[in-house]
Amino acid sequence: MQTATAIPAERKATRPRADALRNRERIVSAAREMFTEFGPDVPLDEIARRAGVGNATVYRNFPDRDALVREVVCSVLDRTVRAGQTALAETGDAFEALERFVHVSADERIGALCPMVSSAFDEHHPDLEAARERCERIIEEVMDRARAAGQLRPDVGVGDVMIAVAQLSRPPAGTACPSADRFLHRHLQLFLDGLRAPAPSVLPGAAVTMEDLRQS
């Protein structure tokens, strides 16, 4: 009697467990906080302690410091993209959407993380370049809407906004982050008021593009 050949069960693609995903998110969140406070050289053991996980969990998710720094920067850029999408979807006034987007972007501490892009790892890594392109596109979309509505002065570019947000969200040397936070949104609003059309003055030079920033 011929026995039936057993048909092997189809393998399902393994997915990370929910607790593993939560651990990864905790690590990225703790790293973002500590990189902002202390810079990219903060010990990974300290990041693990703040995240409430073991050292082995950190290294299992991120084999080296570069991988963790890159994940933090990409995460911040993607959160910034979502902030822009939300501002466009929920805000009817075009300039108000720009204001909302700029304030939320500053809260993400892009200014504190920007130096890591050029000093800590390969700035041309495909994951980083893709995240950066998504961020640039949403900024252009938010600004284009405000410009089309006649609310944004025509002589400013995406690079102008990125520089201002980065500089204003980075605490001055020797100043603690919580202390600088008291003034961040006040000074951002001063900057935003200067973007409104009609412009009260003529800006020197030309509008700054993202290509200008990449070449600087």
C-alpha positions as CSV (number, residue, x, y, z in Angstrom):
1,M,0.0,0.0,0.0
2,Q,1.4,3.3,-1.1
3,T,1.6,5.9,1.7
4,A,0.5,9.4,0.9
5,T,3.4,11.9,0.8
6,A,3.0,14.4,3.6
7,I,2.7,17.9,2.3
8,P,4.9,20.2,4.2
9,A,3.1,23.0,6.0
10,E,3.6,26.4,4.5
11,R,5.9,28.5,6.5
12,K,4.6,31.8,7.6
13,A,6.9,34.8,7.5
14,T,8.0,35.5,11.1
15,R,7.0,38.8,12.5
16,P,8.6,40.6,15.4
17,R,6.7,40.0,18.6
18,A,4.7,42.9,20.1
19,D,7.1,43.1,23.1
20,A,10.1,43.1,20.8
21,L,8.6,46.1,18.9
22,R,7.9,47.9,22.1
23,N,11.5,47.4,23.3
24,R,12.8,48.8,20.0
25,E,10.5,51.8,20.2
26,R,11.7,52.4,23.8
27,I,15.3,52.2,22.8
28,V,14.8,54.7,19.9
29,S,12.8,57.1,22.2
30,A,15.5,57.0,25.0
31,A,18.3,57.4,22.4
32,R,16.6,60.4,20.9
33,E,16.3,62.1,24.4
34,M,19.9,61.3,25.3
35,F,21.4,62.3,22.0
36,T,19.5,65.6,22.3
37,E,20.8,66.2,25.8
38,F,24.4,64.8,25.6
39,G,25.2,64.3,21.9
40,P,25.8,61.1,19.8
41,D,28.6,59.8,22.1
42,V,26.4,59.0,25.1
43,P,27.2,55.4,26.3
44,L,24.8,52.8,24.9
45,D,24.6,51.3,28.4
46,E,23.0,54.6,29.6
47,I,20.5,54.4,26.7
48,A,19.6,50.9,27.7
49,R,19.2,51.9,31.3
50,R,16.8,54.8,30.4
51,A,14.9,52.6,28.0
52,G,14.5,50.0,30.8
53,V,16.0,47.2,28.7
54,G,19.2,45.1,28.9
55,N,22.3,45.9,27.0
56,A,21.8,42.7,24.9
57,T,18.5,44.0,23.8
58,V,20.0,47.2,22.5
59,Y,22.7,45.3,20.5
60,R,20.2,42.8,19.2
61,N,18.2,45.6,17.6
62,F,21.2,47.9,16.7
63,P,24.5,46.2,16.0
64,D,26.5,49.4,16.4
65,R,26.1,53.0,17.4
66,D,25.8,54.2,13.7
67,A,22.7,52.0,13.2
68,L,21.1,53.5,16.3
69,V,21.9,57.1,15.4
70,R,20.6,56.5,11.9
71,E,17.4,55.0,13.2
72,V,16.9,58.0,15.6
73,V,17.4,60.5,12.8
74,C,15.1,58.7,10.4
75,S,12.5,58.4,13.1
76,V,12.6,62.1,13.8
77,L,12.3,62.9,10.1
78,D,9.4,60.6,9.6
79,R,7.6,62.1,12.6
80,T,8.2,65.5,11.1
81,V,6.6,64.2,7.8
82,R,3.5,63.0,9.7
83,A,3.3,66.4,11.4
84,G,3.2,68.1,8.0
85,Q,0.6,65.7,6.6
86,T,-1.6,66.3,9.7
87,A,-1.2,70.1,9.4
88,L,-2.3,70.0,5.8
89,A,-5.2,67.7,6.5
90,E,-6.6,69.4,9.6
91,T,-5.8,73.1,9.0
92,G,-7.9,75.1,6.5
93,D,-5.7,78.2,6.6
94,A,-2.5,77.7,4.6
95,F,-0.2,79.8,6.7
96,E,-1.6,78.4,9.9
97,A,-0.7,75.0,8.6
98,L,2.9,76.2,8.0
99,E,3.0,77.6,11.6
100,R,1.7,74.4,13.1
101,F,4.2,72.4,11.1
102,V,7.2,74.5,12.1
103,H,6.4,74.5,15.8
104,V,5.9,70.7,15.8
105,S,9.1,70.2,13.8
106,A,11.0,72.2,16.4
107,D,9.7,70.0,19.2
108,E,11.3,67.1,17.4
109,R,14.7,68.7,18.1
110,I,15.9,68.5,14.5
111,G,18.5,71.1,15.3
112,A,20.1,69.0,18.0
113,L,20.2,66.0,15.7
114,C,21.4,67.6,12.5
115,P,25.1,67.6,13.4
116,M,24.9,63.8,13.8
117,V,24.0,63.4,10.1
118,S,27.4,64.6,8.9
119,S,29.6,63.6,11.8
120,A,28.4,60.3,13.2
121,F,27.7,58.0,10.2
122,D,27.3,57.7,6.4
123,E,25.0,60.6,5.5
124,H,24.3,58.9,2.1
125,H,22.9,55.7,3.6
126,P,19.7,54.9,1.5
127,D,17.4,54.8,4.5
128,L,18.6,58.3,5.6
129,E,18.4,59.7,2.1
130,A,14.8,58.4,1.6
131,A,13.7,59.8,5.0
132,R,15.3,63.2,4.1
133,E,13.6,63.3,0.7
134,R,10.2,62.6,2.3
135,C,10.8,65.4,4.8
136,E,11.8,67.9,2.1
137,R,8.8,67.0,0.0
138,I,6.3,67.7,2.8
139,I,8.0,71.0,3.7
140,E,7.8,72.1,0.0
141,E,4.1,71.1,0.0
142,V,3.3,73.1,3.1
143,M,5.2,76.1,1.8
144,D,3.7,75.9,-1.7
145,R,0.2,76.0,-0.3
146,A,0.9,79.1,1.8
147,R,2.6,80.7,-1.2
148,A,-0.3,79.9,-3.5
149,A,-2.6,81.5,-1.0
150,G,-0.6,84.7,-1.1
151,Q,0.3,84.4,2.5
152,L,4.0,83.4,2.3
153,R,6.5,85.9,1.0
154,P,7.9,84.7,-2.3
155,D,11.6,85.2,-1.6
156,V,12.1,82.4,0.9
157,G,12.9,78.7,0.2
158,V,12.7,75.4,2.0
159,G,16.3,75.8,3.1
160,D,15.5,79.1,4.8
161,V,12.9,77.4,6.9
162,M,15.1,74.4,7.7
163,I,18.0,76.6,8.8
164,A,15.8,78.6,11.1
165,V,14.1,75.6,12.7
166,A,17.4,73.8,13.1
167,Q,19.1,76.9,14.7
168,L,16.3,77.9,16.9
169,S,15.7,74.4,18.2
170,R,19.3,73.9,19.2
171,P,20.1,75.3,22.7
172,P,22.9,77.9,22.8
173,A,26.2,76.7,24.0
174,G,26.2,76.4,27.8
175,T,22.5,76.6,28.0
176,A,20.4,73.7,29.4
177,C,17.7,72.3,27.1
178,P,14.8,73.0,29.6
179,S,16.0,76.6,30.0
180,A,16.1,77.2,26.2
181,D,12.7,75.6,25.8
182,R,11.0,78.6,27.5
183,F,12.0,80.8,24.5
184,L,11.8,78.3,21.6
185,H,8.3,78.8,20.4
186,R,8.3,82.6,21.1
187,H,11.3,83.0,18.8
188,L,9.9,80.6,16.2
189,Q,6.8,82.8,16.1
190,L,8.9,85.9,15.6
191,F,10.5,84.1,12.6
192,L,7.2,82.9,11.2
193,D,5.8,86.5,11.4
194,G,8.7,87.5,9.2
195,L,7.6,85.0,6.6
196,R,4.2,86.5,6.0
197,A,3.3,88.3,2.8
198,P,3.4,91.1,2.0
199,A,7.0,91.3,3.0
200,P,8.0,94.5,4.9
201,S,11.6,94.4,3.5
202,V,13.8,92.9,0.8
203,L,16.0,90.0,1.9
204,P,19.7,90.1,0.9
205,G,20.8,87.2,-1.4
206,A,18.6,84.5,-2.9
207,A,16.1,82.0,-1.3
208,V,18.0,79.1,0.2
209,T,17.3,75.7,-1.3
210,M,18.0,72.2,0.1
211,E,20.7,71.8,-2.6
212,D,22.4,75.0,-1.2
213,L,22.4,73.3,2.2
214,R,23.8,70.1,0.9
215,Q,26.7,71.9,-0.8
216,S,27.5,74.1,2.2
